[in-house]
Amino acid sequence: MKSLGLILSYLSGSQRRRNTRLVVTLCLVLVALVAAFSVIFHVLMAREGRDHSWATGVYWTFTTMSTLGFGDITFESDAGRVFSVIVLVSGALFILVLLPFVFIQFVFMPWVAWRDANRAPRRVAPGTADHLVLVGDGPLVEALIQRANHAGVDYVLVGSATPDLLTRHDEGYQVMIGDPDSPDTYRAAAVERAALVVATHPDTTNTNVVFTVREISESVPILATASSDEAVDILRLAGSNEVIQLSASLGRAMAERVLGHDGAPHVIGRLGDLRIAEATALHPDLVGRRLRETAVRELANVNIVGTWDRGTYIPAHPDLVIGDDAVLILAGDTAQLAAYDAAFSSGTRTSSPVVVIGGGRVGRAAADRLRAGGFPYRVVEKRPERVRDDERWVQGDAADLDVLHDAGILEASAVLITTHDDDVNVYLTIYCRQLRADLQVISRAIHDRNVATLHRAGADAVLSAASLGAAKAWNSLGLDTTLLLTEGLEAFRRPVPPALAGRTIAESNVRPDTGCTIVAIGRGDDVTVNPMPDTVLDPASDIVVIADPAARERFALRYPSSDRPTRRYRLLRHEPQPVDA
């Protein structure tokens, strides 16, 4: 009965009905030919003085038309043999060529395509709510799906019945088939009950998606990506709550990672009043000392969260020895970081340029942020049409040593590798690292699978637009708030776990037990940055924790979440922040 229902559903389409009529017509023509040939067979056999039954005539006609030709019944006259040839040729053309082609083209292939298109659902399960509706494709969507799977949040990936989307359904993705520009699609996706809609198509398509979703629901939060500055305003007018320019955000984030080698803290992320910064260890009161022997906490109340070693995060502990030119990860508010700057920086701003390889959207955004922060820079771009009429731009291939010399690679303090090809980025990372062992190398990753490779190639930091965008989108859900510091290190806010409620930070042993560091405590809009070790963890408060993925997993397993949801944050317009000088 199920198969019968599928067949009836398949035949209900207007195009399929036309195809079926064509096949039926050809079958009727075949029946007419068989009947005519059978009659002629009897007439010619009678002229030869032989008599056969009608069943024999039909039998001879089919065996001849199908080219089987058993040879048990043959004509003796020339007219009969000519007729046999006509039946043979017409049968070969009709039964072996025309009819199979029509059947495959107009019946079998449409049936296969229809079956494939309908193996994925066209609506979400009844009662689905608080889910993600993802409209688009690419690394950002993949990153969001990974986060949703890890957090146990429902999602549905909406799109047309393309082979790629159907393959994802077969691989276990939560897929729903529907036209992205149809209101019925979003009704079927229960968009009015969704927690967030994310659109990652090109700008014009995203505008249509946002406008269509707003036809169904005026309240559902919508986040869209944009490639151009003009599209940001248009998408907001269409109804998007948040618009992310992934390339521009990535370029700014990469520029913020430039240290300057002056020992001053350089902010790489913000979470409310909390600032996460990096600083090279140059001061004699830091270099060669154990963390317990430094006076950082006493002089500035800044928390040293850990250190970087060529992409490897080393959590801080009392016996951690600070090496020469170690990159310290600091947590504090603006005043605390200023106190650290006064106590431990050299006070001498480096004049060495920063080399930006790649003059695309990411490279241009990085250059603009470096200029705003007062950093000298040079941009290397291979394509002449992208090169600006500016002395700070160098046209040529970055793989050419002469081009890099013209850009000042030998005097540079850092290099930003921003091309849109992971293979090229790995190649250039290895090349720059071989040229300068002391150079700060910040690389871009398109795919998460290449992050570890770029670190092995010599990158000090690796960033991707997908991870930055996923963090922004995830924060919009309000389940927690996350700040991506670099690939493999995040700061996140979550409720105080029941197992820690009522205990002091020192008693909790969160850092030695999990590798995570509590850097702030928040209650509503009030945030205490770097609370003292004797601070009691209030069950009604949130904690802000810095951790790598392994430490975050240990934290989640050791301290299950409370039933109280993390404070929900409104979607706010993204305001770019200047590079800290």
N, C-alpha and C positions, 0 to 999 in steps of 0.2 A: 504493500500500500504506500509505503514511503517513496519507493521508486516511481510509482504511478503519479504521486503528487508532484515529484520533481519534474517528470516529463510534462505533465499538464501545465506546470508553472513555466517551464521552458517554452512551450508552444504558444503561450499567451501573448508574447511580444509581437508587435505589428511586423517588424522586419523579419522575424523568424517565421511568421505566418506566410509572408510572401515567399521566403525561401522554400518553405514546405510545399506551397502550391506549385512552384517551379519543378521540384523533384517529382511530385505526383503527376504533373503534366507529362514529364519525360517517361515516367513509368507507364502511363496510358498510351503514349506513342509506341513504346516497346510492345505492349499487348497488341496494339493494332498491327504492328509489323509482323508479329508472330502469327496472328490470325490470317493476314493477307498471304504470307509465305506458305502457311499450311494449306490454304485453298489452292494456291498455284501449284504446290507439290502434288496435290491430288489430281489436278487437271493434267499435268505433264506425265504422271505415272499412268493415268488412264490411257493417254496416247501411246504409251509403250506397252499397253496391254496388261498392266499390273494393277492390283487393287489393294489398298492398305486402309486401315482404320484411321479415324480422326486423331486418336491418341498417338498413333504412329507418326502422323504428319507433324503434330506438335513436337514429338520427341526428336524427329529428324531436324526440324527447324532449330531447336535449341542446341542440339549437339553441333550443328554446322555454324550457327551464329557465335557460339562460344569457342569455336576452333578446336573442339575436342575431336570431332570427325572419327567416330568409331569405325566407319567403313562397312558396317553391316547392311546399309541401304544406300545404293548408288544409282545414278542415272546412267543410261546407256546411249541416249541421244545427245546430239550436240546442244540442242535447246535446253535439255535438263542440266548439262554440265555448265553452260553459261549461267543458268539460273543458280546453280550451286555456288559459283564464284560470286555472284551478286549478293547472295545471302551471307556468304562467308565474309566479304568485305564490309558490308553494312553492319553485320554483327560485331566484327572486330572494332569498327569505329564507334559503334553505339554502346555495346556492353563493356568492352575493354578500355575505352578511352573516355567518351563523353559522359556516360552515366557515372562511372567512378569519380571523375573530376568534379562533376556537379554535386555528388553526394558528399565528397570530402570538403569542397569549398563552401557549400551552402548548408550543410547539415552537421557533419562531424566536427569541423573546426569551430563553427559557432557554438556547438554544444560543449566542446572542451573549454573554450574561452568563457562561456557562461558558467560552467561548473567551477572553473578556477576562481572566477570573480565572486561566486556565491559561497565559496568555502570559508570566507571570512564574514563575520557578522556585519549587519548594517544598522544596528542599534545597540546601545549598551543595555546591560541587564536592568530589569525594573528595580527601582529603589536606589540606583547608583547616585551617590552624592559625595561632595567634598573631594572630587577627583580632579586630576589634571587633564585638560584637553589640549593635546599637542597637534598643531597643524603645520606640517613642514617636515624637513629632513635635515641631516647634517650632524656634525659633531656636537652642537649644542643640544639637539634633541637626544642624542645618545647619552650625553652627560646627565641630562634631566631624568632619563629613564633609569640610569644606574642609581641615582639618588633616590628615586621613587621606590625602586625595588629594595634598596637597602633600608629605607625608612618604613616600608610597608604601606606606602601611599598608592592608591589606585590611580591609574592613568589610562588614557585611550589615545592612540595614535590615529588621527583621521586623515584620509586621503583617498584619491581615486584608486581604482583597482589596477594598479601598475604591477608588473612582475616583481619589482623590488619590495613593494608593500606586502604582496601576497607571500613572498619568501619570508619576510619578517613574521607574518602570522604563523607560518609553518615552523619557525624557529622559537615560537612561544611568546612573541610580543603581543600586547593587548592592542589589537588593531580593529578599526571600524571603517568599513568602506562607505564613501560618500563624496559627493562633489564639494570641494571647499568653498564654492561660491553659492551654495544652495542653503536657504534657511532650514529646509527639511533635515539637512545633515546635522545641524546643530540642535535641532529639536530631538532628533534620534540620539544625539550624544548627551542629552540632559544637561545642556550648557547652562541652563538657569540654576542648576544645583551644583555647578562645578566650583572648585576652590580657585581655579586660575585657568585662563586660556592663554596659550603661548603660540604665537605665529612667527615662523622663521622662513617664510617664502621671500622672494624678491619684494621690493618696496611696493610696487603696484598691486601685486597679489595680496600682500599683507593688508593694504588699505581696504581692498574688497572684503577680505576675511573679517577684519575688525568691524567694518560697517555692517556686514551681514549679521555678525554675532550681536551687535547692539540692537538690531531689529528684534532679536529674541529676548534679550535681557539687558536692562539698563544698569544693573548692579554688579554683574559678574566682573571681577578684575581681569583685565587684558594686558598682556605684555607682548610687545612686538619688537622685532629687530629692524634696523634701518641702515642703509648703506650711505645715504647722502644726508647732508644737513637739511635740505629742503623737505625730505621725507619725514623728518621728525615732527615738524609742525603739522603736516598733512595727516599723519597717523594719529596725532593727538586730537585734531579736529574730527577725525573719523570715529573717535571714541576710545582710543587706547589710553590706559592709565599710566603705563610706563613704556618708554621707547628706549631701546639700548642700541647704541652704535658700537658693535662689537670691536671693529677694527680700531676705532678711536679710543675706546676704553683700554684695549690691549696695548696700544702705543703709549698711552699715558702711564699705564701700570709698569711697562718696561722702563720708561724713563725714570720713574720713581725709584727703581732699584739701583740707580747709579749712586755709588757711595762717595766718590770724590777723594777717598784716601786722606781725609783730614781729621779723622777721629770723631767728627760731629755726627750726631744721630740724624738719619734721613728717614722720614716717615714713609712707610710703604703701605699702610692701611689704617683705616679709621673705623671705629665701632662706637658711636656715640661720643662720649668724652675720651674714650680710650684711644691711644695712639700706639701702633706697633711700628717700631723703627729698627733700622740696621745701623751699625757703626763698626768701623775697623778699630781694633784694639791697638793703639799706638802709645798710650800714656804709660810711663814706667810703673805707675801704681796698679796697672792691670796686667801687663805682659809678664808671663812667667809665674804669675801668682795663682794660687787656688782660689776658687770662687769665695770660699769662706774667709779668705784673707783680705779681700778687697773691701773698700768702704763705700761701694756704690749705693747700697741701701741707706746707709747713714747719711751720706752727703746729698743724695738726690731722691731717695725713696723710689728709685727705678728698679724694676724687676728684670734681671737678666734671665730670660726664658730658656735660652740655649745658644748654640753656635752653629754656623754653617761650615761644612767642609766639602767644597765642590759638589753641592747639591745634597749632601747628607746632613740631615738634621740631628744634632746631638743634644738631647735634653740636658738642662742644667742640673747639677747636683753639687753639694758642698765641696767635693774634692776635684771638681772639674778644673783642669789647668788651662789657663788662657794662653794660647800660643801667639807667636809673632804674627801680626796682621790677621788675627782671627776675626771673623765677622760675627759680632754679637747681635743677638735678637733681643731688643729691649721693649718693655711694655710700661707705659706711663701716660699721664696726661700732659698737656702742653707745658705747664709749669715745671713738672718733674723732668721732662726731657730737656728743657732749657737749663735746669740746674745741672744735669749730667753734662750738657755741652760746656757749661762754664767750668766744670771740674775736670773733665777728662779729654776734651778736644784740643787739638794743637793750636787752633785759632788762625791757622794759615790756610786759606782757600786755594786748592790746586788750580792751576791755569791750564792743565793738560786737557786737550779736547776729547770729546766722546765721538767715536765713529759709529754712524748708523748705516748699516748695510741694508739697502732696499728703500726705494723711494715711493712705495705704494701707500695705501691709506694708513697702515700701521706705522710705517717709517715716518711719514709726514706728521702724524699725531705725536710720535715720540719726539721729533725735532721741535715741534711747537712747544711741547711741555719743557724740553731742555732749555729752549730760549727763554721761556717764562721764568724758569728757575735760575737763570744767569749762568748756565753751563755753556762753554764753547763747544761746538760740535761741527762735524763734517758728515754729509750724506753721500753715500756711494750708490749710484743707480746706473744700471746697464742700459736701460731703454732711453734713447735721446729725448723722446717726446715727454718724458716725465721729469726731466732735469729742469729745475728752475734757474732763472737767470740770476744766480746768486753765487758769490764766491765761496759759500759754504757747501756748495754742491759739486761733486766730482762725477763726471760721466765715465763709465767703464765697468769692466767685469771685476768683481771683488776677488775672484780667483787669481787675478793678475797682481803679482807682487808690486809692480810699479804703480798700479792704481791705488793700492793700499798705502804705499809710501806717500803718494800725493795727498791722501786723506789724512796722513799723520798717524798711522798705526803704531809707529815706533815710539811716539811721544804720548799716545793716548792713555787715558786712565781706564777707559771701558770701551767695549764694542757691543752694540745691539744688533743682533742678526734677526731680521724681520721678514724674510722672504716667505712666500706662500707655498713652499715646497720643503717638506721635511728632509728629503734626501739632500737638497742643497744646503739646508741649515746644518745638518750633521757634518757635511763636507767642510763648510766654512768654519764651524766650531772647532773641528780638529785642526784646520789650517791656522786659525788665529791663535789657538792654544800653543801650537808648535812655534809660532813666531814669537810669542810673548808668554812666558810662564807666569808672570806677575800681573797679567791683564785680567780685568774683570770682564767675563764673557756672559752676556745675558741673551738667551736664545728663545725663539718662538717655536712652539710645537703646534702642528695642526691636529694630529691624532695622539691620543693618550698613550698609545703603544710605543711611541717614540720618545717619551719623556725620559725614561731610564737610559735610552741610547744617547740622548743629547747630554745627559749628565756624565755618562762614561766618556763621551767625546771631549769633555773638558768644560762644559757650561757650569758657571757658578749658580745660575738661576735659570729656570725654564718656566715660561708662562704660555697659556693658550687662551684664545678667545672663548672657546667652549666652556672651560672651567669658570672663567670670570662671569660669563653670561648665566651659567647654571647657578652660580652662587647668588647673583642678583635675583634671578627668577625664584629660587628657593626661599630667599628672604621674603619675597612678596607673599608667600603662602602664610607666613606668620607662625609656622610650626616651630621654627627656631630662627635665629639670625646668624648668618655665616659670613665670615670675611676670609676670602682666599688670599693668602700671603704669597704663596708660590705653589707650583705643582707639588703636592705632598705635604703641605702645611697650611692649616686653617685655624682661625679663631672662631669659636661658636658660642652662642648664648643658649642656656637651657635651664629649666627649673632645678633647684637644689634637690638631689635625689633623696628619698626617704632615709636611706642608709647613712647619709651625711648630716641630716637635719639635727640641730642641737649640738653639734661637735664643732670645735675650733678648726681652723685651717691646718694648724700644726698637728692636731690629733687625727685629722682625716687621712693623712699619709697618701694623698692623691698623687703627688709627684713620684715618690718612690714605688708606689704600687702599680701605677698605670703609665707613667711617663708624661702625663698631662700636667699643665701648670695653670692654677687658678690665678688670673690676673685682675679680675674685677668682680664686684658684687653689685647687682642692680635690683632695685625695687621700684617699679614704675619708671619714671623718668630720672630718678635719683640713682647715680652710679658712683660707687666708690672704687677708684682705681688703685691697684696694689694695696689691698687691705693688709693690716698687720697679721702676723701668724696667730695671734690670740683672738682674732675676730670669730665670733660664733656664727655659724651658717644658719640663717633663718629659713624655715621651710616655706615661707611665703615669698622668698626672694629668688632671683636668678643668679647664676654664676656664669662668668665668661672664662672659657678655657681655651688654651692653645695646645694643639696636638697634631701629630702626624697621623695618617690613616690607621697605623697599627695601634698607636696609643689611644686613639678615639674608639677603636673597636674594643680594646681592653676596658676602657672607661664604661662603655655601654653594657658590656657583659657583667662587670663588677657592680655597677650602680644602675639598675633598671630605672626607667623613667617613672616619674610620679604620674598620677592621673590628671594633675593640674596642667593645663596647656600653657605653653610658653606664651608670653605676651604677644598679641597679634599687632603687627606693625602695618600702618597704612602705606599704600604705594605713594612714594614721593617723587617729585621731579628730580632727576639726577643733576646735581650741580658739580661741574668739574672743579677739582681742588688744585691749587698751585703746587709746583714742586717745592719742597722745603729747601731753602738755600743752605 
